[in-house]
Amino acid sequence: MRCLKAQHCFCAASSRTLSCASPLGVQVWGDVCRRRPEAWLGLDDDAGWPAVCGAQLVQTDPVLGISAPAVLAEPQTRLAALRGPEKGSP
């Protein structure tokens, strides 16, 4: 994956920034670019995520969040895929 070249900030306690104008998705992508995790998953109801995050993003319901039946199974499936096969499984 290639990180975005656009300016963005990550609002974390370590940065001492209390507010940030960048959408959450852009902030998360910036953090992913910095930390380079082996795998990650984002859950959000905001549409302001960079397109490159599509495979890692679970779009939640704006009212029901992950409790919406159509949404609830998605993070469970993706987390299981990130864990890989259990020991002793074929």
Secondary structure, 3 states (H helix, E strand, C coil): CCCCCCCCCCCCHHHCCCCCCCCHHHHHHHHHHHHCCCCCCEEECCCCCCHHHCCCEEECECCCECCCHHHHHHHHHHHHHHHCCCCCCC
